[in-house]
C-alpha cells in the first residue's frame, strides 16, 4: 500500500537500470584480470582484492561502518553492467 492507501502496482515502481551515487561497483582488475576491485559511484575506491570474497567482506565492512547499504553492481570487461544479488549481513556473522 502507498502512503495514501492505494495499492502499489508494478507500474508504480521506479526501476533502476544503472548505478546511482553511493552504489558499489565490482569489476575485474590486475594482471590478466586476476583480481577484484570495488569502486563507489560518485567518488571513492574501496580497493583491489585477491578474491571476490575479500571484496565482498570489504563492501560489508564499509556498509556497516557507514550504516548505508546501497546496491552492488558488477561491471564486466566489456563495459556491461548489471545489478548483483548481494546479501548484507553483520560483519563477522556467518551466513545461514
Secondary structure as GFF3:
##gff-version 3
##sequence-region A 1 96
A	DSSP	three_ten_helix	10	12	.	.	.	ID=ss1
A	DSSP	beta_strand	24	29	.	.	.	ID=ss2
A	DSSP	three_ten_helix	31	33	.	.	.	ID=ss3
A	DSSP	beta_strand	35	40	.	.	.	ID=ss4
A	DSSP	beta_strand	45	49	.	.	.	ID=ss5
A	DSSP	alpha_helix	52	66	.	.	.	ID=ss6
A	DSSP	beta_strand	72	75	.	.	.	ID=ss7
A	DSSP	beta_strand	81	83	.	.	.	ID=ss8
###
